[in-house]
Amino acid sequence: MTLIASRVPEPAVRRLTATLYGYAFLSDLVLLYPLYVVFFADTGLSVGQIASLFVIWSAAGILFEVPSGAWADVLSRRLLLCLAPLVAAAGFALWVLLPSYPAFAVGFLLWGAGGALVSGALEALVWTELDRLGAVDRYARVLGRARTAGVLGVVVSGVLAGPVLAVGGYPVVGAASVLACLLATIVATRFPEHRAPAAVGVPVAEPAAAVRPVGATPPRQDEPVSPDDDGDLGWWDTLRDGVSQVRTRPPVRAAVLLVAVVAADWGALDEYTPLLALDTGVGAQAVPLLLLLLWAGVTVGGLLAPAGERLGSRGYAALLGLVGVALAGGALLRHPAGFVLLAVAFAAAQLATVLADARLQARIVGSSRATVTSLAGMATDVLIIVTYAAYGLLATAAGNSVAFALTAGAYLVVALVLLTRRRHRTTVPTVVAAAVPGGPD
């Protein structure tokens, strides 16, 4: 175990976190978010064309995810965080200036590329800077609050989108979205970035998710404890190093898979919650109110990260079980009250996602942190597409509620697997310790 730092440079930590929260809020303060499907329909697109745009969006994320992670490791993570909102802004501007299917498709390609530039680079920068400051034990709570800031940006977008649309139409909504992206870029320039590890060892606190596999040799006290070492790897070597780390190191591979499974299922199901709301019998005007419950749950889940860090392996498995049961129960209730259960499920899912990401960051070593994180993002995108397809087949055969409940069952399967593997951790301790935030009880 490493030692807890006696003094953490609070002003530097505050600067990092304030920049992060502002960036997350502005990046999601996009007034087109709650309106783009309606905008496409008003332009004359069919449901099939709109669905094809979603596929293009997801495919863009998969295409750019891993290369952008390697760019972040080789070039500058801060640079990519500055570029990402500009790329998305170009897509939004294209939508409102040339509203047509080709423009929407290109816009989604740009939006997907912007998201890929952030994914991996943001987590790697925050982890590395907190590690440098001796505050890496705060990563989960900082990330949870950043996710909450992003949710608040989405909520504010939902509140403002209608009035702005009524005043100026889609051009003004698009202009406001572009402005938010430009502000996010300005905020991103304030991110600190120190890529090289310290010359002398800086004792830091391990996060609740232990940094090393069970049985690993602890670092010498005269070694720097930062897991990042830029070295002089080029882009291709960095990419290969990240892929090799996932392929050859079971703790990292298990953590990548856990992030993908936990994040993908509820991330995909979120898109179908408006249909669930309509199935409860409420009018269209009440749907946003029910969805607001879900966003409130996501907000609470992000803020619970400090408490969640105390969960052991059984506690984390129980958390996933809660997600599955609450998602299924809320959907099958087919009543507006069921959205209370869904809000609980979304809170638990957000917390589980943050903890899984913290576990992944604690397991990554070397100079390919953003690349490995991007591999987890790519795996998540692939699973989201698979979930979309599976949900569509199930909903066609049995309806939205049953499809939602069956899809949510994936969390129960993962919880059972984690509990089963915990019982055998004496034979495979490294994999189990890597897979479960909090480690063994």
Number of C-alpha atoms within 10 A of each C-alpha: 13 15 12 15 13 9 10 15 10 11 9 14 17 11 13 20 19 17 20 24 20 18 29 23 23 24 24 24 28 29 29 24 15 18 18 17 15 12 16 20 14 11 12 13 16 12 12 8 15 18 13 13 21 14 16 19 21 21 20 22 26 22 15 19 29 27 20 27 34 31 23 30 28 23 13 16 29 20 18 23 26 25 20 25 32 21 20 25 25 17 24 28 18 20 26 18 12 11 16 15 17 13 18 23 22 20 24 25 24 25 25 25 26 28 22 26 31 24 28 28 27 22 20 26 25 22 26 25 23 23 25 24 20 25 24 22 23 21 27 30 22 25 25 26 24 24 24 24 24 22 21 21 21 22 21 16 22 20 14 16 23 15 12 18 17 11 10 12 13 21 15 17 26 26 19 20 25 24 18 22 28 20 16 27 23 14 20 23 14 16 24 16 15 12 18 14 19 16 9 11 15 22 23 24 20 20 21 23 29 21 24 20 19 19 8 9 9 10 13 10 13 11 13 18 20 23 21 22 16 15 11 10 14 14 19 13 14 27 25 14 20 27 17 13 21 22 12 10 15 19 25 26 24 21 28 29 19 26 25 23 21 23 25 24 24 25 19 20 19 14 10 15 21 14 12 23 24 18 17 19 12 13 10 11 9 13 18 15 11 23 19 15 18 23 19 18 22 25 25 21 27 30 22 19 25 19 11 24 24 17 22 18 23 20 19 25 24 19 21 27 23 21 31 29 19 24 30 24 20 24 28 18 14 18 16 20 12 21 26 16 24 26 27 22 30 29 24 26 28 28 30 27 26 30 30 29 26 32 31 29 27 26 26 26 18 15 24 32 31 33 32 32 29 31 27 28 25 24 20 25 23 17 19 22 18 15 19 18 12 14 23 14 13 17 15 10 11 10 15 22 25 17 22 25 21 17 22 24 17 19 25 19 14 18 24 17 12 21 19 12 20 23 11 11 16 11 11 14 18 21 21 28 27 31 28 30 34 25 24 19 10
